[in-house]
Amino acid sequence: MQPLLRPGRLLKQDIQHLRQRYGSDWTVFNQLIVASAVYVFFTNLLPGITFASDLYVLTGQQWGTIEVVLSTGLCGVVFALMSSQPLTILGVTGPFSVLAENIYSLCINSFHIPFLPFIAWSLLHASWMHLLLAFLNAHDWTMRYVTTFSTEIFSLLNSLIYFHKAIQELQRAHDHLSFAAFLYAVIGAIGTMLVAIFFSTAERWKPLFHRYVRMGLAEYAAAISIVIFIGMPHVGDLAALDRSTLHVSTSFRPSDPERERFFVRFWELPVQWVFAAIIPGFIITVLFFFDHEVSSIICTTERYGTRKPSGFAWDIVLLGITTALCGILGIPPANGLLPQAPLHSESLMHAEKEEILISMDGEEKVEFRDVKRVHEQRWSAFLHAGAILVFVSPPFQHLLGLTPTSVLAGLFMFMGEQSLSVNPILYRFFYLLTPPSELPALPTDVKSYRGVHTYTVVQIVVTVVIFIVTLTKVAPAFPVLIIILVPIRLLLMNKMWHRETLRFVDAWACRKGTPEDDKDLLAGEVNEKDGPKPGLPGETSRNV
């Protein structure tokens, strides 16, 4: 009960940690950080404008490229300067785009009210809910109980949304282009994806090219592919084909021609709808809290060797502030991005010499070994967000307007592939297709792959069901379904799967160990206190 009895505890702790680390976050600057900033710039901006293309159509021109770019750059700069964890990357996400498109449809077709004032109030309600969660130490009593069962499903859902957005872009191309131009759009989309995937593997091309050439090709894979397929339609006979390009603003003003400035007169919404906006505000809070926390956790996992303290409560406060600001400005809010946040950490990995003290035969010996660590600093986040913010100016908007929507579809597919390729569900799905004799050995306590396969199938089915929900009128409720998975995993699944199977396939998302480890530890403490008790047949306990 400690987190509930001491409101503001995590917030105070995060501010202290921020003061301790802030100065050192600006002292590290090198070529790798610059390369990381360029890499994250492309992997953040380009998917963002892809969502902008979709939002422009499905929100009746209320939100478009300039709104998404402004939100991504503005929120990114705020977090680069003030957040507790600058490795987290912010942007307009696929799940929020789905949510916003459905809220727009409800506003126009069912409620018959203006979209921007209603979504502004939704974001204002979400803002105070974020602040409340941070003050009540929500990280301790929510994310503490989230396991990889839920986070893997959420990651797979993101991948499906990416692929679905790509299909939607090609469907629109089919509706508006000639048959020959549509065929080239399909070729351009698939080509953009395949070329980006090809160059992303460049670091494994050894001994071909110099090491730095391979690193450059891998880091700028998406950018290289995009440049190639933006230029290709202007070559030879392809130049005669009609093509669909990204819609952009010709001046620093909103995409909607009826709006003159980035400001929403939200107080003019009828009072009953102000209170009704609490419901989507709650759903946005659930989505943003879960999405941002997972992004922050994944980009600081043990494999990245982070040593500086993070701060979840303070970052949720910042997220609440930027969410309210975006609502007032009439732009989509940004929050933690997957897979961009862990990709940011990957791009900052470098080798360091670590001193190790070894005792041998009563003598102490010092040895050095290479360890991989991430550069913990603010420069890469600040530079990439600042560069994105520059693209709200008309000349740079014009450059974005040269981008064919087929290239954006290909980028969607590439991002979906990148997200899917690191998801454990994919590897366990391959196990379903592998002959039993070829499967890797299981831990001795796990009797067979039957439970593992069933667990994987359940994850896939649940993801598909939630994805189908996003295509219906109840789509705004899909973040709640993801949260419901947490108690289902802890209260029901341990009755359906053997505990050792769950221990093998699942783990806590925010801390070491598994729910089964915690139960064993608790059982051991009870036994020590009350004396030995007869155990259940086939069940053992161990201290972790």
Secondary structure, 3 states (H helix, E strand, C coil): CHHHHCCCHHHHHHHHHHHHHCHHHHCCCCHHHHHHHHHHHHHHHHHHHHHHHHHHHHCCCCCCHHHHHHHHHHHHHHHHHHCCCCCCCEECCHHHHHHHHHHHHHHHHHHCCCHHHHHHHHHHHHHHHHHHHHHCCHHHHCHHHCEHHHHHHHHHHHHHHHHHHHHHHHHHHHHHCCHHHHHHHHHHHHHHHHHHHHHHCHHHCCCCCCHHHHHHHHHCHHHHHHHHHHHHHHCHHHHHCCCCECCCCCCCCCCCCCCCCCCCCHHHCCHHHHHHCHHHHHHHHHHHHHHHHHHHHHCCCHHHCCCCCCCHHHHHHHHHHHHHHHHHHCCCCCEECCCHHHHHHHHCEEEEEEEEEEEECCEEEEEEEEEEEECCCCHHHHHHHHHHHHCCCHHHHHHHCCCEHHHHHHHHHHHHHHHHHCCHHHHHHHHHCCCHHHCCCCCCCCCCCHHHHHHHHHHHHHHHHHHHHCCCCCHHHHHHHHHHHHHHHHHCHHHCCCHHHHHHHCCECCCCCCHHHHHHHHHHHHHHHHCCCCCCCCCCCCCC
